[in-house]
Amino acid sequence: MKMKAKVLAFVALILGLLTMGHPLFAHHGDAAYDTSKVVELKGAVVTAYDWMNPHSLIKVDYKNDKGVLQHWVVEIGSVPSMTLLGWNRTTLKPGDVVTLDIWATRNGTTVGRINKLVLADGTVLKDRDTSAPSRYGTEQK
């Protein structure tokens, strides 16, 4: 009987781990973003930089061409992929002034997916390896 209880406990543990781990296998594409045009947020001020998985986030304040302050949330890749491209947890800090080239959401909200980021010193950081062919026709080099 003890062996049967151990097997049942083991099976329950495995099922529990699979159930809790299911969201780790979920992923989404870029369908929410309009990849036909790049939107430039020049002079955006970083308000937060969330270095996390599955996607890190850059939050910025940006004044549009009419002078209206907008609060943007920009998605970048995962921590492992961004690290390979030169990003780290200290790449940005609140108060940094940057230029972001993004693909904005199709629904008009102030949310986007990064194409590239230019730091105040001119350093350019990307979200993907641009030596490989792009799936987007509007990627900036």
N, C-alpha and C positions, 0 to 999 in steps of 0.2 A: 504494500500500500504506500509506503514511503516513496518508492520509485515512481509510482503513478502520480503522486502529488508533486514531485520534483519536475516531472515532464510537463504536467499541466501548468505549473508555475512558470516554467521556461517558455512554453507556448504563449501564455498570457503576457509575459514580458516582451517577447518578440512582437506580438500583435500590438501591444501598447506603443512600442517604439516606432513601428511602422505607421501607426495612426497619428502619433504626434509628429513624426518626421515628414508626413505627406506634404505639408506646405513647402518644405525645402526643395521639392522637385517641381514646384509650380514656377512658371515664368511667363512673362508677357512679351509681346513684340513692341514695335514702335508705331503701331497703328493709330495711336491717339495723337501722334505728332504730325504736323504738316511738313514733310521732308522736301516739298517742292521749293521752299524758300527758307533762307537763313535770316533770322532776326538778330540784329546787333543791339546789344545793351552796352553802350559805351559810357564809361564813367559810373558804372554800378558800384554801390558800396555794400560790401559783404556784411551781413548782420549775423549770420550763423553758418557754420560748416560742420555738417554731421557726417563724420567718417564712420560708415557702418555698412553692413551687408543687409540685404542683397544689393542695394544701390545707395551710394553716398549722395548727400544732398547739399547744394549750395543755396543759401537764402540771401537775396540781395534786395536793396532798395534802389530803384531806378526812376529817374525823372524822364518821362517821355518827351517828345518834341513839342508838346503843349504845356510842359512844365508840371504835369500831374504826377505825383509820387505814386509809384506802383511797387508792390511787394511781390517779388518773383521767387519761385521755388524751382530750382534747376537740378535735374537728375543727372548723375554721372554713373559710371560703371561700378562694379564691385571692388572691394578693397584689394583683392589679389590682382585683378586685371589693371586697376589704376596704379598700383605699386610698380608693375612692370613698365608702365608708361611714364614714370617719374614723379607721380603724385605721392603724398604721404599725409599723415594726420596733421602736420603743421604747415601744409602748403598755403593755407588761407587762414586768416583770423579776422574777427570782426573789426571793421574800420578800413580794411584793405579796399583800394579802389581798383577795379578791374574792368576789362572789356570782355563780354561773353558773346559768342556767336552761337545761337541756339536754334532748334526747331521748336516752335511754339505748338501748344495743343491746338487741335482743330476746332475746339469749342470756344476759343477766345479767352480762356482763363489765363492768368499770369503764371503758367506752369510750362516748363520746357525741358527738352533733352539737349545736353551740351554737344556742340560740334567742336568748339575750341574756346580756350580761355587765354587772355593775354594779361599777364601781371604788369604792375606799374613799371617794372624794370625792363619790360619788353619780352620777357620769357613767354614762349607760347607752349601751352599744354593742350594735349588732345585727349579725347575719350577713347580713341581707337587707333590702331596702327595704320597710318595712312600710306605705308608702303604696299599694303595689300589693296586689291581692287575694292572700291567702295560700292555698297549697295544703294547709296544715295547719289543722285546726280548733282547735288548742290553742295557737296562737301568742300570746305575751304582748305586750301593748302597753306 
